[in-house]
């Protein structure tokens, strides 16, 4: 039996209308929809995809639990278990579409599964999605970078005081917001933020003074020199 193909599909940051035509087509053509949550109905990526293509609710759903933890042993076990669940479907000749927020290549846990499945000899394909920082800049009506400006994408685990010394524009994702805001104020810096970009509860904060310290996990800061 010919083995199936794994597609890692980016659904964009939140607005179903930002899910690309290719992403929708790939998901609709798949035999199985895999989601990064043990409860599919609570999966943000799945709900975004449903908003773009409600027919996906009729397809078989494969929950792949991706725990929110920094415990490396737990993560390794989750990646191994997830990869095994995916390859089991591929061994049956199934085409599997794994839905992930934003773009699969930007701080996505999907990439750990992608690499494991590809290393095991299966075909794995990435379908890009609109990155959250591009959508956030559009909501703010600003550029991310111009002319010779550098652009730095900073993960939440990065120490904000170190990141703020980088030249050019800093995009700070899922960061320690109180610490980052404090560091910015000490430097008399400027920043804008979008919380829950593209989602129903989206909030836009054009200036540093407007940004609340208790904003949610899906908050993205854009810091300019």
matplotlib code that plots the C-alpha trace (Angstrom):
import matplotlib.pyplot as plt

x = [0.0, 1.3, 1.9, -0.1, 1.3, 1.4, 0.5, 1.3, -1.1, -1.0, -4.4, -3.2, -3.5, -7.3, -9.5, -10.8, -10.7, -6.9, -6.7, -5.2, -7.0, -4.2, -4.7, -8.5, -8.0, -5.5, -7.6, -10.7, -8.8, -7.3, -8.6, -7.9, -7.7, -5.1, -5.3, -2.8, -5.2, -6.7, -10.1, -10.7, -13.6, -11.3, -8.5, -8.1, -6.5, -9.4, -12.1, -10.4, -10.4, -14.0, -14.8, -13.2, -14.5, -17.4, -17.3, -14.2, -16.4, -17.6, -14.0, -12.3, -10.4, -7.2, -6.4, -2.6, -2.0, 0.7, 1.1, 2.0, 5.1, 8.8, 9.5, 11.7, 11.0, 7.2, 7.6, 9.7, 7.2, 4.4, 6.3, 7.0, 3.4, 2.1, 4.5, 3.4, -0.2, 0.4, 2.5, -0.1, -2.6, 0.0, 0.7, -2.9, -2.5, -4.4, -3.6, -3.3, -3.7, -2.3, -3.7, -1.6, -1.9, -0.1, 2.6, 4.0, 7.6, 7.4, 7.7, 5.3, 5.2, 4.1, 7.7, 8.9, 6.3, 7.1, 10.8, 10.1, 7.7, 10.1, 13.0, 11.1, 10.8, 7.4, 6.5, 5.7, 4.7, 4.4, 1.6, 2.4, 0.0, -0.2, 2.1, 0.6, 3.1, 2.2, -1.5, -0.8, 1.2, -1.7, -4.2, -2.1, -1.6, 2.2, 5.1, 7.2, 10.4, 11.5, 14.7, 17.6, 15.9, 16.5, 13.5, 13.9, 11.3, 11.7, 10.1, 8.6, 11.5, 14.0, 15.0, 13.3, 16.1, 18.5, 16.2, 15.5, 19.2, 18.9, 18.9, 15.8, 12.3, 11.5, 8.5, 8.0, 5.7, 4.1, 6.5, 6.6, 4.6, 5.1, 8.8, 8.9, 6.8, 8.9, 12.1, 10.5, 9.5, 12.9, 14.3, 11.6, 10.8, 7.8, 5.7, 2.3, 0.5, -2.3, -4.0, -5.8, -5.1, -7.9, -10.1, -13.5, -11.9, -9.1, -7.8, -5.5, -3.1, -1.3, 0.9, 2.9, 0.8, -2.3, -0.9, -2.3, 0.1, -2.6, -3.1, -3.6, -1.2, -1.8, -0.4, 2.2, 4.3, 6.0, 8.9, 10.6, 13.7]
y = [0.0, 3.5, 5.6, 8.8, 12.3, 14.7, 18.3, 20.9, 23.7, 27.2, 28.7, 32.2, 34.3, 34.2, 35.6, 32.7, 35.0, 35.0, 31.3, 30.9, 29.2, 26.5, 25.9, 25.4, 23.2, 21.0, 20.6, 19.8, 17.2, 15.4, 12.1, 13.1, 16.4, 16.5, 19.2, 20.2, 19.7, 16.7, 18.4, 19.4, 21.7, 23.8, 24.0, 27.5, 26.4, 24.0, 26.6, 29.1, 26.5, 25.7, 29.3, 29.1, 25.7, 24.4, 21.1, 20.1, 19.2, 16.1, 14.7, 12.3, 14.3, 13.2, 14.9, 15.3, 16.7, 19.3, 20.3, 23.9, 23.2, 23.9, 20.4, 19.0, 15.4, 15.9, 17.6, 14.9, 12.3, 14.4, 14.8, 11.0, 10.1, 12.7, 11.5, 7.9, 8.8, 10.6, 7.8, 5.3, 7.1, 7.5, 3.8, 3.3, 5.4, 8.4, 12.0, 13.9, 17.7, 19.0, 22.4, 25.0, 28.7, 31.3, 29.9, 26.4, 27.6, 30.3, 29.0, 26.2, 22.9, 21.3, 21.5, 19.0, 16.5, 17.4, 16.6, 13.4, 12.1, 13.2, 11.5, 8.3, 8.3, 9.7, 12.6, 15.8, 19.0, 22.5, 24.9, 28.4, 30.7, 34.4, 35.1, 36.9, 39.7, 40.6, 40.6, 42.7, 45.3, 45.5, 46.0, 48.8, 50.3, 50.4, 48.9, 46.2, 47.4, 49.9, 50.5, 49.0, 48.4, 45.0, 42.9, 40.7, 38.1, 37.5, 34.4, 34.7, 32.9, 35.6, 38.1, 41.4, 43.7, 41.9, 42.0, 45.7, 46.4, 44.8, 47.4, 48.0, 46.6, 44.0, 41.8, 40.3, 37.2, 35.6, 37.4, 38.3, 41.5, 43.2, 42.8, 43.9, 47.0, 47.9, 47.7, 49.8, 52.5, 52.7, 53.2, 55.7, 53.4, 53.2, 50.2, 49.1, 45.9, 43.7, 41.2, 38.2, 39.4, 38.5, 36.9, 38.1, 39.5, 41.4, 44.5, 47.1, 49.3, 51.9, 53.3, 52.0, 54.0, 52.2, 48.6, 46.8, 44.5, 41.8, 41.3, 37.6, 35.0, 35.9, 39.4, 40.7, 43.7, 45.7, 47.8, 50.4, 52.4]
z = [0.0, -0.9, 2.2, 2.7, 2.8, 5.8, 5.2, 7.8, 7.1, 8.5, 9.1, 9.7, 12.9, 13.6, 10.9, 8.8, 5.7, 6.1, 5.6, 2.1, -0.8, -0.9, 2.8, 2.4, -0.6, 1.1, 4.2, 2.2, 0.2, 3.2, 4.5, 8.1, 9.9, 12.7, 15.4, 18.1, 21.0, 22.9, 22.6, 19.0, 19.8, 22.0, 19.3, 18.0, 14.7, 14.1, 14.8, 12.5, 9.7, 10.4, 9.8, 6.4, 5.5, 7.7, 5.8, 7.7, 10.7, 8.7, 8.4, 10.8, 13.4, 14.9, 18.2, 18.8, 22.3, 22.4, 26.1, 27.0, 29.0, 29.1, 30.6, 27.8, 28.8, 28.6, 25.2, 23.8, 24.8, 23.3, 20.0, 19.8, 20.6, 18.1, 15.3, 16.0, 15.7, 12.4, 10.9, 11.8, 9.6, 6.8, 6.9, 6.1, 3.0, 4.5, 3.6, 6.8, 7.2, 10.5, 11.2, 13.0, 13.9, 11.8, 9.7, 10.4, 10.1, 12.7, 16.3, 15.6, 17.5, 14.3, 13.0, 15.6, 14.3, 10.7, 11.2, 13.0, 10.3, 7.5, 9.2, 9.4, 5.6, 5.0, 2.7, 4.7, 3.0, 4.5, 3.4, 4.6, 6.4, 7.1, 10.0, 13.0, 12.9, 9.3, 10.2, 13.3, 11.3, 8.9, 11.7, 13.1, 9.6, 9.9, 8.1, 9.7, 8.1, 5.5, 3.5, 5.3, 8.6, 10.3, 11.5, 14.5, 15.6, 19.3, 21.0, 24.5, 26.1, 25.1, 27.7, 26.7, 27.9, 25.6, 22.7, 23.0, 22.3, 18.8, 15.9, 13.8, 14.5, 17.1, 16.9, 20.4, 20.5, 23.5, 25.7, 29.4, 28.9, 32.3, 32.1, 28.5, 29.1, 32.1, 30.1, 27.3, 29.7, 31.2, 27.7, 26.8, 24.0, 21.7, 20.9, 19.5, 20.2, 18.9, 21.2, 19.7, 16.2, 13.8, 16.4, 17.7, 20.9, 19.0, 20.7, 19.1, 21.1, 18.9, 21.6, 24.5, 27.0, 26.0, 26.4, 29.5, 31.4, 31.8, 28.1, 27.0, 25.6, 22.0, 22.3, 19.8, 20.4, 17.6, 18.9, 16.7, 17.5]

ax = plt.figure().add_subplot(projection="3d")
ax.plot(x, y, z, "-o")
ax.set_aspect("equal")
plt.show()
